[in-house]
Amino acid sequence: MTIIDRLDATRSAIARAAQDCDRDPAAVTLVCVTKTFPAEDVVPLLEAGHRVYGENRVQEAMGKWPSLRERFPDIELHLIGPLQSNKTREAVETFDVIQSVDREKIAKALAEEIARSGKHPRLFVQVNTGAEPQKAGILPQDADAFLAFCRESCGLTIEGLMCVPPVDEQASPHFALLADIAARNGLHQLSMGMSSDYELAIQLGATYVRVGSAIMGVRDYSTQNG
Ligand SMILES: *Cc1c(COP(=O)(O)O)cnc(C)c1O
């Protein structure tokens, strides 16, 4: 199978999963996660028409995407990894969507950078649904207050929520929890589901699925040093 075969297979599986639960396949956006892969590996996907991508590191994305954007100006790039407050300027410059807003310091820094630059990336709040100490994201019990802080104290528009469930647990309760927090806060976008569980995530309401290895192949993290 080529990378294009795997892209097509993933798109078909997304459409099938949506139809199986009476959802419109067009309501689910595939974010192809290209972290650790060089720009030349992404070009065939761009030439095949895919436009929505995810990266987990600001530095790596800054090296890879500006030149691709010159050739394919309608790219939509998502930051799906943790954001440091000293990188907000670069993040706002580089990304169209930032999915990892997860603490007051970042919300404030983003509000300042948006005001300064006039650029408005779309924003998601990351929720640490498994309350894992090593993982980014606001704790579920703090999510409502944090969303209010983003809106009321920072003037930010938050579109939706993102989560990465613990690797060693069933994902469905985490997806359901994320959907629940979104619903009670009037948010309509849910970024959940990765290569191993995106069909399940679609059943539970995902509007963005983040698929890396099922399309790109196995990652070699030794190439990721930014
Ligand atoms: C790497 C990554 C993905 C993609 O994971 P796969 O299992 O390769 O599909 C999705 N979301 C986040 C936040 C990631 O860091």
PDBQT file of the ligand as one rigid body, heavy atoms in Angstrom, charges set to zero:
ROOT
HETATM    1  C1  LIG A 301       0.886  11.741  17.361  1.00  0.00    +0.000 C 
HETATM    2  C2  LIG A 301      -0.467  12.212  17.729  1.00  0.00    +0.000 A 
HETATM    3  C3  LIG A 301      -1.624  11.725  17.072  1.00  0.00    +0.000 A 
HETATM    4  C4  LIG A 301      -1.588  10.657  15.991  1.00  0.00    +0.000 C 
HETATM    5  O1  LIG A 301      -1.348   9.413  16.572  1.00  0.00    +0.000 OA
HETATM    6  P1  LIG A 301      -1.455   8.039  15.695  1.00  0.00    +0.000 P 
HETATM    7  O2  LIG A 301      -1.688   7.009  16.725  1.00  0.00    +0.000 OA
HETATM    8  O3  LIG A 301      -0.181   7.893  14.973  1.00  0.00    +0.000 OA
HETATM    9  O4  LIG A 301      -2.611   8.200  14.788  1.00  0.00    +0.000 OA
HETATM   10  C5  LIG A 301      -2.851  12.241  17.445  1.00  0.00    +0.000 A 
HETATM   11  N1  LIG A 301      -2.964  13.184  18.413  1.00  0.00    +0.000 NA
HETATM   12  C6  LIG A 301      -1.892  13.681  19.061  1.00  0.00    +0.000 A 
HETATM   13  C7  LIG A 301      -2.095  14.717  20.113  1.00  0.00    +0.000 C 
HETATM   14  C8  LIG A 301      -0.621  13.210  18.754  1.00  0.00    +0.000 A 
HETATM   15  O5  LIG A 301       0.448  13.717  19.419  1.00  0.00    +0.000 OA
ENDROOT
TORSDOF 0
